[in-house]
Amino acid sequence: MQKRTSNRFARGFTLIEILIVVIILGILAAIVIPQFTNATTSSKMSGVQTTAQSLRGAVQLYYYQHNDTLPPAATFWT
């Protein structure tokens, strides 16, 4: 007579185990996604600041090269 072995562990995951994993992944995603949003906002703000500094430097250079006169306002809107 052969000894009967339990086949319980060879079947795979149960529905409860899969649901627990999905819930944990959802919680982790809820924590991480706002951090990516903040990083995106921060990088956009940094880009705007860099552009403003470049523009300020260009206007100052124009000012010094053209005998203390600012560029005409129309040049900014074309």
mmCIF file of the N, C-alpha and C atoms, coordinates in Angstrom:
data_MODEL
# 
_entry.id   MODEL 
# 
loop_
_atom_site.group_PDB 
_atom_site.id 
_atom_site.type_symbol 
_atom_site.label_atom_id 
_atom_site.label_alt_id 
_atom_site.label_comp_id 
_atom_site.label_asym_id 
_atom_site.label_entity_id 
_atom_site.label_seq_id 
_atom_site.pdbx_PDB_ins_code 
_atom_site.Cartn_x 
_atom_site.Cartn_y 
_atom_site.Cartn_z 
_atom_site.occupancy 
_atom_site.B_iso_or_equiv 
_atom_site.pdbx_formal_charge 
_atom_site.auth_seq_id 
_atom_site.auth_comp_id 
_atom_site.auth_asym_id 
_atom_site.auth_atom_id 
_atom_site.pdbx_PDB_model_num 
ATOM 1   N N  . MET A 1 1  ? 0.824  -1.167  0.000   1.00 0.00 ? 1  MET A N  1 
ATOM 2   C CA . MET A 1 1  ? 0.000  0.000   0.000   1.00 0.00 ? 1  MET A CA 1 
ATOM 3   C C  . MET A 1 1  ? 0.884  1.251   0.000   1.00 0.00 ? 1  MET A C  1 
ATOM 4   N N  . GLN A 1 2  ? 0.570  2.185   -0.914  1.00 0.00 ? 2  GLN A N  1 
ATOM 5   C CA . GLN A 1 2  ? 1.385  3.392   -1.021  1.00 0.00 ? 2  GLN A CA 1 
ATOM 6   C C  . GLN A 1 2  ? 0.878  4.455   -0.062  1.00 0.00 ? 2  GLN A C  1 
ATOM 7   N N  . LYS A 1 3  ? 1.857  5.227   0.409   1.00 0.00 ? 3  LYS A N  1 
ATOM 8   C CA . LYS A 1 3  ? 1.512  6.334   1.299   1.00 0.00 ? 3  LYS A CA 1 
ATOM 9   C C  . LYS A 1 3  ? 0.984  7.496   0.461   1.00 0.00 ? 3  LYS A C  1 
ATOM 10  N N  . ARG A 1 4  ? -0.114 8.011   0.851   1.00 0.00 ? 4  ARG A N  1 
ATOM 11  C CA . ARG A 1 4  ? -0.726 9.110   0.106   1.00 0.00 ? 4  ARG A CA 1 
ATOM 12  C C  . ARG A 1 4  ? -0.103 10.431  0.553   1.00 0.00 ? 4  ARG A C  1 
ATOM 13  N N  . THR A 1 5  ? 0.397  11.225  -0.428  1.00 0.00 ? 5  THR A N  1 
ATOM 14  C CA . THR A 1 5  ? 0.996  12.519  -0.096  1.00 0.00 ? 5  THR A CA 1 
ATOM 15  C C  . THR A 1 5  ? -0.017 13.623  -0.341  1.00 0.00 ? 5  THR A C  1 
ATOM 16  N N  . SER A 1 6  ? 0.146  14.655  0.391   1.00 0.00 ? 6  SER A N  1 
ATOM 17  C CA . SER A 1 6  ? -0.763 15.796  0.245   1.00 0.00 ? 6  SER A CA 1 
ATOM 18  C C  . SER A 1 6  ? -0.436 16.555  -1.037  1.00 0.00 ? 6  SER A C  1 
ATOM 19  N N  . ASN A 1 7  ? -1.426 16.804  -1.809  1.00 0.00 ? 7  ASN A N  1 
ATOM 20  C CA . ASN A 1 7  ? -1.260 17.513  -3.081  1.00 0.00 ? 7  ASN A CA 1 
ATOM 21  C C  . ASN A 1 7  ? -1.615 18.989  -2.928  1.00 0.00 ? 7  ASN A C  1 
ATOM 22  N N  . ARG A 1 8  ? -1.807 19.438  -1.709  1.00 0.00 ? 8  ARG A N  1 
ATOM 23  C CA . ARG A 1 8  ? -2.272 20.798  -1.424  1.00 0.00 ? 8  ARG A CA 1 
ATOM 24  C C  . ARG A 1 8  ? -1.266 21.843  -1.870  1.00 0.00 ? 8  ARG A C  1 
ATOM 25  N N  . PHE A 1 9  ? 0.017  21.626  -1.678  1.00 0.00 ? 9  PHE A N  1 
ATOM 26  C CA . PHE A 1 9  ? 1.023  22.630  -1.971  1.00 0.00 ? 9  PHE A CA 1 
ATOM 27  C C  . PHE A 1 9  ? 1.410  22.660  -3.450  1.00 0.00 ? 9  PHE A C  1 
ATOM 28  N N  . ALA A 1 10 ? 1.039  21.690  -4.207  1.00 0.00 ? 10 ALA A N  1 
ATOM 29  C CA . ALA A 1 10 ? 1.408  21.626  -5.611  1.00 0.00 ? 10 ALA A CA 1 
ATOM 30  C C  . ALA A 1 10 ? 0.370  22.278  -6.524  1.00 0.00 ? 10 ALA A C  1 
ATOM 31  N N  . ARG A 1 11 ? -0.748 22.707  -5.994  1.00 0.00 ? 11 ARG A N  1 
ATOM 32  C CA . ARG A 1 11 ? -1.818 23.252  -6.827  1.00 0.00 ? 11 ARG A CA 1 
ATOM 33  C C  . ARG A 1 11 ? -1.567 24.689  -7.278  1.00 0.00 ? 11 ARG A C  1 
ATOM 34  N N  . GLY A 1 12 ? -0.868 25.474  -6.550  1.00 0.00 ? 12 GLY A N  1 
ATOM 35  C CA . GLY A 1 12 ? -0.637 26.868  -6.907  1.00 0.00 ? 12 GLY A CA 1 
ATOM 36  C C  . GLY A 1 12 ? -1.169 27.791  -5.830  1.00 0.00 ? 12 GLY A C  1 
ATOM 37  N N  . PHE A 1 13 ? -1.411 29.035  -6.218  1.00 0.00 ? 13 PHE A N  1 
ATOM 38  C CA . PHE A 1 13 ? -1.870 30.039  -5.264  1.00 0.00 ? 13 PHE A CA 1 
ATOM 39  C C  . PHE A 1 13 ? -3.382 29.976  -5.097  1.00 0.00 ? 13 PHE A C  1 
ATOM 40  N N  . THR A 1 14 ? -3.832 30.329  -3.917  1.00 0.00 ? 14 THR A N  1 
ATOM 41  C CA . THR A 1 14 ? -5.270 30.411  -3.683  1.00 0.00 ? 14 THR A CA 1 
ATOM 42  C C  . THR A 1 14 ? -5.750 31.813  -4.041  1.00 0.00 ? 14 THR A C  1 
ATOM 43  N N  . LEU A 1 15 ? -7.030 31.962  -4.157  1.00 0.00 ? 15 LEU A N  1 
ATOM 44  C CA . LEU A 1 15 ? -7.610 33.249  -4.499  1.00 0.00 ? 15 LEU A CA 1 
ATOM 45  C C  . LEU A 1 15 ? -7.286 34.301  -3.437  1.00 0.00 ? 15 LEU A C  1 
ATOM 46  N N  . ILE A 1 16 ? -7.314 33.916  -2.187  1.00 0.00 ? 16 ILE A N  1 
ATOM 47  C CA . ILE A 1 16 ? -7.009 34.841  -1.093  1.00 0.00 ? 16 ILE A CA 1 
ATOM 48  C C  . ILE A 1 16 ? -5.571 35.339  -1.200  1.00 0.00 ? 16 ILE A C  1 
ATOM 49  N N  . GLU A 1 17 ? -4.652 34.453  -1.491  1.00 0.00 ? 17 GLU A N  1 
ATOM 50  C CA . GLU A 1 17 ? -3.245 34.858  -1.617  1.00 0.00 ? 17 GLU A CA 1 
ATOM 51  C C  . GLU A 1 17 ? -3.057 35.845  -2.767  1.00 0.00 ? 17 GLU A C  1 
ATOM 52  N N  . ILE A 1 18 ? -3.697 35.598  -3.867  1.00 0.00 ? 18 ILE A N  1 
ATOM 53  C CA . ILE A 1 18 ? -3.577 36.509  -5.016  1.00 0.00 ? 18 ILE A CA 1 
ATOM 54  C C  . ILE A 1 18 ? -4.207 37.858  -4.686  1.00 0.00 ? 18 ILE A C  1 
ATOM 55  N N  . LEU A 1 19 ? -5.350 37.854  -4.018  1.00 0.00 ? 19 LEU A N  1 
ATOM 56  C CA . LEU A 1 19 ? -5.992 39.113  -3.639  1.00 0.00 ? 19 LEU A CA 1 
ATOM 57  C C  . LEU A 1 19 ? -5.124 39.920  -2.681  1.00 0.00 ? 19 LEU A C  1 
ATOM 58  N N  . ILE A 1 20 ? -4.477 39.268  -1.746  1.00 0.00 ? 20 ILE A N  1 
ATOM 59  C CA . ILE A 1 20 ? -3.604 39.962  -0.803  1.00 0.00 ? 20 ILE A CA 1 
ATOM 60  C C  . ILE A 1 20 ? -2.436 40.617  -1.552  1.00 0.00 ? 20 ILE A C  1 
ATOM 61  N N  . VAL A 1 21 ? -1.850 39.903  -2.498  1.00 0.00 ? 21 VAL A N  1 
ATOM 62  C CA . VAL A 1 21 ? -0.742 40.461  -3.279  1.00 0.00 ? 21 VAL A CA 1 
ATOM 63  C C  . VAL A 1 21 ? -1.220 41.668  -4.084  1.00 0.00 ? 21 VAL A C  1 
ATOM 64  N N  . VAL A 1 22 ? -2.389 41.575  -4.706  1.00 0.00 ? 22 VAL A N  1 
ATOM 65  C CA . VAL A 1 22 ? -2.924 42.685  -5.492  1.00 0.00 ? 22 VAL A CA 1 
ATOM 66  C C  . VAL A 1 22 ? -3.198 43.897  -4.599  1.00 0.00 ? 22 VAL A C  1 
ATOM 67  N N  . ILE A 1 23 ? -3.724 43.675  -3.432  1.00 0.00 ? 23 ILE A N  1 
ATOM 68  C CA . ILE A 1 23 ? -3.995 44.770  -2.491  1.00 0.00 ? 23 ILE A CA 1 
ATOM 69  C C  . ILE A 1 23 ? -2.697 45.441  -2.064  1.00 0.00 ? 23 ILE A C  1 
ATOM 70  N N  . ILE A 1 24 ? -1.687 44.662  -1.752  1.00 0.00 ? 24 ILE A N  1 
ATOM 71  C CA . ILE A 1 24 ? -0.391 45.229  -1.346  1.00 0.00 ? 24 ILE A CA 1 
ATOM 72  C C  . ILE A 1 24 ? 0.211  46.039  -2.483  1.00 0.00 ? 24 ILE A C  1 
ATOM 73  N N  . LEU A 1 25 ? 0.140  45.528  -3.710  1.00 0.00 ? 25 LEU A N  1 
ATOM 74  C CA . LEU A 1 25 ? 0.658  46.281  -4.862  1.00 0.00 ? 25 LEU A CA 1 
ATOM 75  C C  . LEU A 1 25 ? -0.122 47.577  -5.070  1.00 0.00 ? 25 LEU A C  1 
ATOM 76  N N  . GLY A 1 26 ? -1.417 47.551  -4.859  1.00 0.00 ? 26 GLY A N  1 
ATOM 77  C CA . GLY A 1 26 ? -2.223 48.768  -4.969  1.00 0.00 ? 26 GLY A CA 1 
ATOM 78  C C  . GLY A 1 26 ? -1.841 49.810  -3.936  1.00 0.00 ? 26 GLY A C  1 
ATOM 79  N N  . ILE A 1 27 ? -1.585 49.371  -2.714  1.00 0.00 ? 27 ILE A N  1 
ATOM 80  C CA . ILE A 1 27 ? -1.163 50.297  -1.658  1.00 0.00 ? 27 ILE A CA 1 
ATOM 81  C C  . ILE A 1 27 ? 0.187  50.907  -2.000  1.00 0.00 ? 27 ILE A C  1 
ATOM 82  N N  . LEU A 1 28 ? 1.119  50.089  -2.460  1.00 0.00 ? 28 LEU A N  1 
ATOM 83  C CA . LEU A 1 28 ? 2.439  50.607  -2.834  1.00 0.00 ? 28 LEU A CA 1 
ATOM 84  C C  . LEU A 1 28 ? 2.338  51.589  -4.004  1.00 0.00 ? 28 LEU A C  1 
ATOM 85  N N  . ALA A 1 29 ? 1.505  51.301  -4.967  1.00 0.00 ? 29 ALA A N  1 
ATOM 86  C CA . ALA A 1 29 ? 1.322  52.210  -6.102  1.00 0.00 ? 29 ALA A CA 1 
ATOM 87  C C  . ALA A 1 29 ? 0.711  53.532  -5.635  1.00 0.00 ? 29 ALA A C  1 
ATOM 88  N N  . ALA A 1 30 ? -0.222 53.473  -4.705  1.00 0.00 ? 30 ALA A N  1 
ATOM 89  C CA . ALA A 1 30 ? -0.838 54.694  -4.184  1.00 0.00 ? 30 ALA A CA 1 
ATOM 90  C C  . ALA A 1 30 ? 0.172  55.562  -3.442  1.00 0.00 ? 30 ALA A C  1 
ATOM 91  N N  . ILE A 1 31 ? 1.182  54.951  -2.878  1.00 0.00 ? 31 ILE A N  1 
ATOM 92  C CA . ILE A 1 31 ? 2.221  55.706  -2.178  1.00 0.00 ? 31 ILE A CA 1 
ATOM 93  C C  . ILE A 1 31 ? 3.205  56.321  -3.163  1.00 0.00 ? 31 ILE A C  1 
ATOM 94  N N  . VAL A 1 32 ? 3.557  55.593  -4.208  1.00 0.00 ? 32 VAL A N  1 
ATOM 95  C CA . VAL A 1 32 ? 4.622  56.015  -5.122  1.00 0.00 ? 32 VAL A CA 1 
ATOM 96  C C  . VAL A 1 32 ? 4.143  57.034  -6.161  1.00 0.00 ? 32 VAL A C  1 
ATOM 97  N N  . ILE A 1 33 ? 2.933  56.907  -6.663  1.00 0.00 ? 33 ILE A N  1 
ATOM 98  C CA . ILE A 1 33 ? 2.457  57.771  -7.754  1.00 0.00 ? 33 ILE A CA 1 
ATOM 99  C C  . ILE A 1 33 ? 2.473  59.257  -7.384  1.00 0.00 ? 33 ILE A C  1 
ATOM 100 N N  . PRO A 1 34 ? 2.032  59.686  -6.207  1.00 0.00 ? 34 PRO A N  1 
ATOM 101 C CA . PRO A 1 34 ? 2.120  61.118  -5.882  1.00 0.00 ? 34 PRO A CA 1 
ATOM 102 C C  . PRO A 1 34 ? 3.560  61.636  -5.847  1.00 0.00 ? 34 PRO A C  1 
ATOM 103 N N  . GLN A 1 35 ? 4.509  60.794  -5.491  1.00 0.00 ? 35 GLN A N  1 
ATOM 104 C CA . GLN A 1 35 ? 5.902  61.233  -5.480  1.00 0.00 ? 35 GLN A CA 1 
ATOM 105 C C  . GLN A 1 35 ? 6.387  61.520  -6.894  1.00 0.00 ? 35 GLN A C  1 
ATOM 106 N N  . PHE A 1 36 ? 5.957  60.729  -7.877  1.00 0.00 ? 36 PHE A N  1 
ATOM 107 C CA . PHE A 1 36 ? 6.317  60.996  -9.261  1.00 0.00 ? 36 PHE A CA 1 
ATOM 108 C C  . PHE A 1 36 ? 5.667  62.282  -9.748  1.00 0.00 ? 36 PHE A C  1 
ATOM 109 N N  . THR A 1 37 ? 4.453  62.550  -9.305  1.00 0.00 ? 37 THR A N  1 
ATOM 110 C CA . THR A 1 37 ? 3.768  63.783  -9.689  1.00 0.00 ? 37 THR A CA 1 
ATOM 111 C C  . THR A 1 37 ? 4.507  64.992  -9.146  1.00 0.00 ? 37 THR A C  1 
ATOM 112 N N  . ASN A 1 38 ? 4.950  64.905  -7.895  1.00 0.00 ? 38 ASN A N  1 
ATOM 113 C CA . ASN A 1 38 ? 5.719  66.008  -7.302  1.00 0.00 ? 38 ASN A CA 1 
ATOM 114 C C  . ASN A 1 38 ? 7.042  66.197  -8.023  1.00 0.00 ? 38 ASN A C  1 
ATOM 115 N N  . ALA A 1 39 ? 7.685  65.118  -8.428  1.00 0.00 ? 39 ALA A N  1 
ATOM 116 C CA . ALA A 1 39 ? 8.951  65.220  -9.142  1.00 0.00 ? 39 ALA A CA 1 
ATOM 117 C C  . ALA A 1 39 ? 8.742  65.879  -10.497 1.00 0.00 ? 39 ALA A C  1 
ATOM 118 N N  . THR A 1 40 ? 7.646  65.570  -11.174 1.00 0.00 ? 40 THR A N  1 
ATOM 119 C CA . THR A 1 40 ? 7.347  66.183  -12.466 1.00 0.00 ? 40 THR A CA 1 
ATOM 120 C C  . THR A 1 40 ? 7.114  67.676  -12.305 1.00 0.00 ? 40 THR A C  1 
ATOM 121 N N  . THR A 1 41 ? 6.353  68.067  -11.297 1.00 0.00 ? 41 THR A N  1 
ATOM 122 C CA . THR A 1 41 ? 6.087  69.479  -11.044 1.00 0.00 ? 41 THR A CA 1 
ATOM 123 C C  . THR A 1 41 ? 7.380  70.211  -10.714 1.00 0.00 ? 41 THR A C  1 
ATOM 124 N N  . SER A 1 42 ? 8.214  69.592  -9.922  1.00 0.00 ? 42 SER A N  1 
ATOM 125 C CA . SER A 1 42 ? 9.488  70.206  -9.538  1.00 0.00 ? 42 SER A CA 1 
ATOM 126 C C  . SER A 1 42 ? 10.395 70.388  -10.751 1.00 0.00 ? 42 SER A C  1 
ATOM 127 N N  . SER A 1 43 ? 10.436 69.406  -11.639 1.00 0.00 ? 43 SER A N  1 
ATOM 128 C CA . SER A 1 43 ? 11.293 69.528  -12.815 1.00 0.00 ? 43 SER A CA 1 
ATOM 129 C C  . SER A 1 43 ? 10.771 70.596  -13.772 1.00 0.00 ? 43 SER A C  1 
ATOM 130 N N  . LYS A 1 44 ? 9.458  70.729  -13.905 1.00 0.00 ? 44 LYS A N  1 
ATOM 131 C CA . LYS A 1 44 ? 8.897  71.793  -14.742 1.00 0.00 ? 44 LYS A CA 1 
ATOM 132 C C  . LYS A 1 44 ? 9.233  73.163  -14.162 1.00 0.00 ? 44 LYS A C  1 
ATOM 133 N N  . MET A 1 45 ? 9.130  73.299  -12.849 1.00 0.00 ? 45 MET A N  1 
ATOM 134 C CA . MET A 1 45 ? 9.455  74.567  -12.191 1.00 0.00 ? 45 MET A CA 1 
ATOM 135 C C  . MET A 1 45 ? 10.921 74.916  -12.401 1.00 0.00 ? 45 MET A C  1 
ATOM 136 N N  . SER A 1 46 ? 11.781 73.929  -12.314 1.00 0.00 ? 46 SER A N  1 
ATOM 137 C CA . SER A 1 46 ? 13.206 74.147  -12.535 1.00 0.00 ? 46 SER A CA 1 
ATOM 138 C C  . SER A 1 46 ? 13.469 74.595  -13.966 1.00 0.00 ? 46 SER A C  1 
ATOM 139 N N  . GLY A 1 47 ? 12.783 74.010  -14.922 1.00 0.00 ? 47 GLY A N  1 
ATOM 140 C CA . GLY A 1 47 ? 12.933 74.404  -16.321 1.00 0.00 ? 47 GLY A CA 1 
ATOM 141 C C  . GLY A 1 47 ? 12.498 75.838  -16.565 1.00 0.00 ? 47 GLY A C  1 
ATOM 142 N N  . VAL A 1 48 ? 11.400 76.248  -15.941 1.00 0.00 ? 48 VAL A N  1 
ATOM 143 C CA . VAL A 1 48 ? 10.920 77.622  -16.082 1.00 0.00 ? 48 VAL A CA 1 
ATOM 144 C C  . VAL A 1 48 ? 11.924 78.598  -15.473 1.00 0.00 ? 48 VAL A C  1 
ATOM 145 N N  . GLN A 1 49 ? 12.481 78.255  -14.319 1.00 0.00 ? 49 GLN A N  1 
ATOM 146 C CA . GLN A 1 49 ? 13.468 79.119  -13.680 1.00 0.00 ? 49 GLN A CA 1 
ATOM 147 C C  . GLN A 1 49 ? 14.716 79.267  -14.550 1.00 0.00 ? 49 GLN A C  1 
ATOM 148 N N  . THR A 1 50 ? 15.157 78.190  -15.150 1.00 0.00 ? 50 THR A N  1 
ATOM 149 C CA . THR A 1 50 ? 16.331 78.237  -16.021 1.00 0.00 ? 50 THR A CA 1 
ATOM 150 C C  . THR A 1 50 ? 16.063 79.118  -17.235 1.00 0.00 ? 50 THR A C  1 
ATOM 151 N N  . THR A 1 51 ? 14.884 78.988  -17.823 1.00 0.00 ? 51 THR A N  1 
ATOM 152 C CA . THR A 1 51 ? 14.525 79.818  -18.976 1.00 0.00 ? 51 THR A CA 1 
ATOM 153 C C  . THR A 1 51 ? 14.472 81.294  -18.586 1.00 0.00 ? 51 THR A C  1 
ATOM 154 N N  . ALA A 1 52 ? 13.909 81.607  -17.432 1.00 0.00 ? 52 ALA A N  1 
ATOM 155 C CA . ALA A 1 52 ? 13.830 82.994  -16.969 1.00 0.00 ? 52 ALA A CA 1 
ATOM 156 C C  . ALA A 1 52 ? 15.230 83.568  -16.726 1.00 0.00 ? 52 ALA A C  1 
ATOM 157 N N  . GLN A 1 53 ? 16.127 82.784  -16.162 1.00 0.00 ? 53 GLN A N  1 
ATOM 158 C CA . GLN A 1 53 ? 17.493 83.254  -15.940 1.00 0.00 ? 53 GLN A CA 1 
ATOM 159 C C  . GLN A 1 53 ? 18.208 83.512  -17.262 1.00 0.00 ? 53 GLN A C  1 
ATOM 160 N N  . SER A 1 54 ? 17.991 82.648  -18.242 1.00 0.00 ? 54 SER A N  1 
ATOM 161 C CA . SER A 1 54 ? 18.603 82.841  -19.556 1.00 0.00 ? 54 SER A CA 1 
ATOM 162 C C  . SER A 1 54 ? 18.072 84.104  -20.224 1.00 0.00 ? 54 SER A C  1 
ATOM 163 N N  . LEU A 1 55 ? 16.783 84.321  -20.123 1.00 0.00 ? 55 LEU A N  1 
ATOM 164 C CA . LEU A 1 55 ? 16.181 85.515  -20.705 1.00 0.00 ? 55 LEU A CA 1 
ATOM 165 C C  . LEU A 1 55 ? 16.706 86.778  -20.024 1.00 0.00 ? 55 LEU A C  1 
ATOM 166 N N  . ARG A 1 56 ? 16.803 86.725  -18.710 1.00 0.00 ? 56 ARG A N  1 
ATOM 167 C CA . ARG A 1 56 ? 17.332 87.879  -17.977 1.00 0.00 ? 56 ARG A CA 1 
ATOM 168 C C  . ARG A 1 56 ? 18.764 88.181  -18.389 1.00 0.00 ? 56 ARG A C  1 
ATOM 169 N N  . GLY A 1 57 ? 19.574 87.144  -18.551 1.00 0.00 ? 57 GLY A N  1 
ATOM 170 C CA . GLY A 1 57 ? 20.959 87.338  -18.985 1.00 0.00 ? 57 GLY A CA 1 
ATOM 171 C C  . GLY A 1 57 ? 21.045 87.927  -20.385 1.00 0.00 ? 57 GLY A C  1 
ATOM 172 N N  . ALA A 1 58 ? 20.162 87.483  -21.280 1.00 0.00 ? 58 ALA A N  1 
ATOM 173 C CA . ALA A 1 58 ? 20.156 88.007  -22.648 1.00 0.00 ? 58 ALA A CA 1 
ATOM 174 C C  . ALA A 1 58 ? 19.755 89.479  -22.666 1.00 0.00 ? 58 ALA A C  1 
ATOM 175 N N  . VAL A 1 59 ? 18.764 89.847  -21.854 1.00 0.00 ? 59 VAL A N  1 
ATOM 176 C CA . VAL A 1 59 ? 18.331 91.246  -21.791 1.00 0.00 ? 59 VAL A CA 1 
ATOM 177 C C  . VAL A 1 59 ? 19.445 92.112  -21.203 1.00 0.00 ? 59 VAL A C  1 
ATOM 178 N N  . GLN A 1 60 ? 20.117 91.628  -20.167 1.00 0.00 ? 60 GLN A N  1 
ATOM 179 C CA . GLN A 1 60 ? 21.226 92.392  -19.586 1.00 0.00 ? 60 GLN A CA 1 
ATOM 180 C C  . GLN A 1 60 ? 22.357 92.578  -20.586 1.00 0.00 ? 60 GLN A C  1 
ATOM 181 N N  . LEU A 1 61 ? 22.666 91.548  -21.348 1.00 0.00 ? 61 LEU A N  1 
ATOM 182 C CA . LEU A 1 61 ? 23.713 91.643  -22.369 1.00 0.00 ? 61 LEU A CA 1 
ATOM 183 C C  . LEU A 1 61 ? 23.326 92.673  -23.428 1.00 0.00 ? 61 LEU A C  1 
ATOM 184 N N  . TYR A 1 62 ? 22.078 92.640  -23.870 1.00 0.00 ? 62 TYR A N  1 
ATOM 185 C CA . TYR A 1 62 ? 21.597 93.626  -24.833 1.00 0.00 ? 62 TYR A CA 1 
ATOM 186 C C  . TYR A 1 62 ? 21.716 95.031  -24.257 1.00 0.00 ? 62 TYR A C  1 
ATOM 187 N N  . TYR A 1 63 ? 21.329 95.172  -22.997 1.00 0.00 ? 63 TYR A N  1 
ATOM 188 C CA . TYR A 1 63 ? 21.362 96.466  -22.305 1.00 0.00 ? 63 TYR A CA 1 
ATOM 189 C C  . TYR A 1 63 ? 22.780 97.040  -22.285 1.00 0.00 ? 63 TYR A C  1 
ATOM 190 N N  . TYR A 1 64 ? 23.769 96.210  -21.975 1.00 0.00 ? 64 TYR A N  1 
ATOM 191 C CA . TYR A 1 64 ? 25.147 96.682  -21.908 1.00 0.00 ? 64 TYR A CA 1 
ATOM 192 C C  . TYR A 1 64 ? 25.731 96.955  -23.288 1.00 0.00 ? 64 TYR A C  1 
ATOM 193 N N  . GLN A 1 65 ? 25.332 96.183  -24.291 1.00 0.00 ? 65 GLN A N  1 
ATOM 194 C CA . GLN A 1 65 ? 25.893 96.345  -25.634 1.00 0.00 ? 65 GLN A CA 1 
ATOM 195 C C  . GLN A 1 65 ? 25.245 97.479  -26.423 1.00 0.00 ? 65 GLN A C  1 
ATOM 196 N N  . HIS A 1 66 ? 24.079 97.946  -25.989 1.00 0.00 ? 66 HIS A N  1 
ATOM 197 C CA . HIS A 1 66 ? 23.359 98.977  -26.731 1.00 0.00 ? 66 HIS A CA 1 
ATOM 198 C C  . HIS A 1 66 ? 23.201 100.255 -25.917 1.00 0.00 ? 66 HIS A C  1 
ATOM 199 N N  . ASN A 1 67 ? 24.256 100.657 -25.263 1.00 0.00 ? 67 ASN A N  1 
ATOM 200 C CA . ASN A 1 67 ? 24.317 101.946 -24.539 1.00 0.00 ? 67 ASN A CA 1 
ATOM 201 C C  . ASN A 1 67 ? 23.163 102.144 -23.562 1.00 0.00 ? 67 ASN A C  1 
ATOM 202 N N  . ASP A 1 68 ? 22.984 101.196 -22.682 1.00 0.00 ? 68 ASP A N  1 
ATOM 203 C CA . ASP A 1 68 ? 21.996 101.268 -21.598 1.00 0.00 ? 68 ASP A CA 1 
ATOM 204 C C  . ASP A 1 68 ? 20.556 101.468 -22.084 1.00 0.00 ? 68 ASP A C  1 
ATOM 205 N N  . THR A 1 69 ? 20.209 100.842 -23.195 1.00 0.00 ? 69 THR A N  1 
ATOM 206 C CA . THR A 1 69 ? 18.815 100.859 -23.640 1.00 0.00 ? 69 THR A CA 1 
ATOM 207 C C  . THR A 1 69 ? 18.306 99.421  -23.666 1.00 0.00 ? 69 THR A C  1 
ATOM 208 N N  . LEU A 1 70 ? 17.058 99.258  -23.303 1.00 0.00 ? 70 LEU A N  1 
ATOM 209 C CA . LEU A 1 70 ? 16.451 97.931  -23.301 1.00 0.00 ? 70 LEU A CA 1 
ATOM 210 C C  . LEU A 1 70 ? 15.957 97.593  -24.701 1.00 0.00 ? 70 LEU A C  1 
ATOM 211 N N  . PRO A 1 71 ? 15.838 96.323  -25.019 1.00 0.00 ? 71 PRO A N  1 
ATOM 212 C CA . PRO A 1 71 ? 15.323 95.963  -26.346 1.00 0.00 ? 71 PRO A CA 1 
ATOM 213 C C  . PRO A 1 71 ? 13.869 96.418  -26.491 1.00 0.00 ? 71 PRO A C  1 
ATOM 214 N N  . PRO A 1 72 ? 13.450 96.690  -27.728 1.00 0.00 ? 72 PRO A N  1 
ATOM 215 C CA . PRO A 1 72 ? 12.048 97.104  -27.915 1.00 0.00 ? 72 PRO A CA 1 
ATOM 216 C C  . PRO A 1 72 ? 11.090 96.000  -27.483 1.00 0.00 ? 72 PRO A C  1 
ATOM 217 N N  . ALA A 1 73 ? 9.950  96.382  -26.978 1.00 0.00 ? 73 ALA A N  1 
ATOM 218 C CA . ALA A 1 73 ? 8.975  95.419  -26.453 1.00 0.00 ? 73 ALA A CA 1 
ATOM 219 C C  . ALA A 1 73 ? 8.458  94.494  -27.560 1.00 0.00 ? 73 ALA A C  1 
ATOM 220 N N  . ALA A 1 74 ? 8.420  94.964  -28.780 1.00 0.00 ? 74 ALA A N  1 
ATOM 221 C CA . ALA A 1 74 ? 7.895  94.144  -29.872 1.00 0.00 ? 74 ALA A CA 1 
ATOM 222 C C  . ALA A 1 74 ? 8.756  92.908  -30.119 1.00 0.00 ? 74 ALA A C  1 
ATOM 223 N N  . THR A 1 75 ? 10.031 92.939  -29.764 1.00 0.00 ? 75 THR A N  1 
ATOM 224 C CA . THR A 1 75 ? 10.903 91.795  -30.012 1.00 0.00 ? 75 THR A CA 1 
ATOM 225 C C  . THR A 1 75 ? 10.558 90.623  -29.108 1.00 0.00 ? 75 THR A C  1 
ATOM 226 N N  . PHE A 1 76 ? 9.898  90.853  -28.001 1.00 0.00 ? 76 PHE A N  1 
ATOM 227 C CA . PHE A 1 76 ? 9.545  89.778  -27.087 1.00 0.00 ? 76 PHE A CA 1 
ATOM 228 C C  . PHE A 1 76 ? 8.328  88.997  -27.567 1.00 0.00 ? 76 PHE A C  1 
ATOM 229 N N  . TRP A 1 77 ? 7.513  89.554  -28.425 1.00 0.00 ? 77 TRP A N  1 
ATOM 230 C CA . TRP A 1 77 ? 6.254  88.946  -28.807 1.00 0.00 ? 77 TRP A CA 1 
ATOM 231 C C  . TRP A 1 77 ? 6.256  88.354  -30.189 1.00 0.00 ? 77 TRP A C  1 
ATOM 232 N N  . THR A 1 78 ? 7.412  88.341  -30.860 1.00 0.00 ? 78 THR A N  1 
ATOM 233 C CA . THR A 1 78 ? 7.454  87.767  -32.208 1.00 0.00 ? 78 THR A CA 1 
ATOM 234 C C  . THR A 1 78 ? 7.976  86.372  -32.198 1.00 0.00 ? 78 THR A C  1 
# 
